[in-house]
Amino acid sequence: MKISARNVMQGRITKIVEGPVSTEVTIEVGPKVEIVSSITTTAAHSLGLKNGMEAYAVIKATSVMVGVEH
């Protein structure tokens, strides 16, 4: 797989929460480091996602927001 995104992290799917329209996919990319993505349920089915399978978190963003507690 070759893509233009610079932020690609390999990991394992640890959790899938499927809804009627969107599916939440959790990928563990390092010890105790997880990335959670919301994708369409159609895309999740098309990719054949299953717990424990290898997957890639691909991050392509134009901005990153930062927040702090007051």
C-alpha positions as CSV (number, residue, x, y, z in Angstrom):
1,M,0.0,0.0,0.0
2,K,1.4,3.4,-0.9
3,I,-0.5,6.6,0.1
4,S,0.3,10.3,0.3
5,A,-0.5,10.7,4.0
6,R,2.6,11.0,6.2
7,N,1.1,9.8,9.4
8,V,0.5,6.1,9.0
9,M,0.6,3.8,12.1
10,Q,0.4,0.0,12.0
11,G,-1.4,-1.8,14.7
12,R,-4.1,-4.3,15.7
13,I,-7.8,-3.8,15.9
14,T,-8.9,-4.2,19.6
15,K,-12.5,-3.0,19.5
16,I,-15.3,-2.5,16.9
17,V,-18.6,-0.8,17.8
18,E,-20.9,-1.1,14.9
19,G,-23.9,1.2,14.4
20,P,-26.4,1.5,11.6
21,V,-24.6,4.3,9.9
22,S,-21.1,4.6,11.5
23,T,-18.7,2.2,13.1
24,E,-16.1,3.0,15.8
25,V,-12.8,1.2,15.2
26,T,-10.1,1.1,17.9
27,I,-6.5,0.3,16.8
28,E,-3.7,-0.3,19.3
29,V,-0.6,1.2,17.7
30,G,1.7,0.7,20.6
31,P,1.6,-0.6,24.2
32,K,-1.4,1.2,25.8
33,V,-1.6,3.6,22.8
34,E,-4.9,3.5,20.9
35,I,-6.4,5.4,18.0
36,V,-10.1,5.5,17.6
37,S,-11.7,6.2,14.2
38,S,-15.3,6.6,13.1
39,I,-15.9,5.2,9.7
40,T,-19.1,4.3,7.8
41,T,-20.5,0.9,8.5
42,T,-20.4,0.2,4.8
43,A,-16.7,0.9,4.8
44,A,-16.1,-1.4,7.8
45,H,-18.0,-4.2,6.1
46,S,-16.1,-3.6,2.8
47,L,-12.8,-3.8,4.6
48,G,-13.8,-7.0,6.4
49,L,-12.7,-5.6,9.8
50,K,-12.4,-8.1,12.7
51,N,-11.0,-7.9,16.2
52,G,-7.3,-8.9,16.3
53,M,-6.6,-8.2,12.6
54,E,-3.7,-6.0,11.5
55,A,-4.8,-2.5,10.3
56,Y,-3.4,0.9,9.7
57,A,-4.4,4.2,11.2
58,V,-3.9,6.8,8.5
59,I,-4.1,10.4,9.7
60,K,-4.5,13.2,7.2
61,A,-5.5,16.5,8.7
62,T,-5.2,20.2,8.0
63,S,-5.5,21.2,11.6
64,V,-5.1,19.9,15.1
65,M,-7.1,21.4,18.0
66,V,-5.7,21.7,21.5
67,G,-7.7,22.1,24.7
68,V,-6.8,22.4,28.4
69,E,-8.8,22.2,31.6
70,H,-9.4,25.4,33.5
